[in-house]
Amino acid sequence: MSKKSVLLISLAYVFYFVAAFLISLVCEADRCRIHDDSILGWLLLYFIFLIPVFIFSLITYKMREEVFRAWWRFALWFVPVIMLVTFLFNSQNRGGGMVATMAGGFDILIIGIFYTIFVITSLVKIILTYRQVKRENT
């Protein structure tokens, strides 16, 4: 995928996320709430990784292609891992998940750890590649 494609796809989700959040603040009726068992709630939950993807694609957008590609190679394999972990914990909360042995409070902690790993590794990957490309061009 190109920089522009990643940026536009993740931007579309950010707009959806912000719109869903604002609607839930403004409208107090039950019909306005996004439930985790609805398709809108499912989209909100499983694709929340697109927020950090948007931020990192925005950071790398004006940088050289090598920097984006280095980060994107990492994101391409780590994002599905985050999606899988989120799915497993969400299915556990519905009563029949594969990780039913985990206690309820640990799911947020584990998912948070995965997101922290994603953010820190992305930043390190971008900075190191940027420095390397900068050094090669001077």
N, C-alpha and C positions, 0 to 999 in steps of 0.2 A: 504494500500500500504506500501511497505517496504521503508526504507531509500534509498536504491539503486535505486528502481524504480522511486521514485520522483526525485532523483538527475539526472538520465539518461533522463527522459522525459523533465525536465526543461532545461537540458544541450542541448538537441537537438534543443529546441526553441532558446536558446541563440546563437547557431551556425547559425541558420537560420537568426536571427535578425542581427548578425554581417555580415554575407554574403550579405544580402540584402542592408545593409548600405554601405558596401565597393563597391558593384556593382554600387550602385547609385552614389557614388563618382567618380569612375573610368570611367564609361560609361556615356557619356553626351547625347546619343541619346534618343529619346522619348520612344523607345521600352524597354529601360532599367529601366525606372521609374516604381515604384510600385504604382499603383493607388488604392485609397480606394474602388473603385467599382469592382476591380478584386479579384479573390480568394486569390492571394498572399498578397494583401493589407488587405483583410479581416482577414487573418491569423495573419498578423503583428499587426493589431489593437486589435483584440479581445483576443489574447493570450499574450499580453505584460505583464500581471500579472505574467507570468512564470519567468520573470527576478528576481523579489524579491523572488519568491518561490525557484528559484535556489540558490540565495544567502543564504537564511535561511536554506535550506536543506544542503548546503555546511557547514554552521556554525554548524549545529546539527549532521552532519555525524559522526564525531569522538566522539561525546558525548554519554552518555548512552541512551538506547532506551526510557526511561521514558521522557527524555527531548524532543526528537523528537516527541513522541506520544502526549505530551501536546501541543506542537506547532501545530502539524498536525490536531488535533481535532478542533482547532480554525480556521486554514486555510481552512479546508474542508467546513465550512459553510460561511466563509467570502469571499472567492474567487468567488463563484457563485454570491454573491451580487455585487462585483466589475464588473463581466461580465455583469450582468443585467443592471447596471447603464451605463456602456459603450455602450451597445446595444441600450438602450433607447435614449441616447444622440446622438448616431450615426444615428439612424433612424430619429430623429428629424431634423438633418442636411440635410437629403435627402428629407424633405418636408412633411412627413406624420407621424411623431413620436408621441408617447404618451405624451411626455413632450414638446409639441410645444409652451407652454406658456413661457418657459424659454428663456431668451435672449441668443444670440450666445456666448458671452464671459463667461458666467457662467458655461458652460459645462466642460471646462478645469479646472476651479476652483473646481467644485464639485467632478470631478473624482480625482483631485489632493488631495482633502481632504480625500476621501476614501482610496487612496493609502497611505497617511500619517498615517491614523488610522491603516491601515494594518501593516505598518512598525513599528510604535511605539508599538502597542499591541503585535506584534510578538517578538520584542526585550524584552519587559517586561515579556512576558510569558516564553521565553527561559531563561532569567536571573533568574527569581524567581524559576522556576522548577529546574534549575541547582544548585542553592543554596540549595534548599530543598533536592535534591538527594545527594549532597555533605555532607550536615549535617547528613543525615541518615546513610551514610557510614562511618562516623568517630566516 
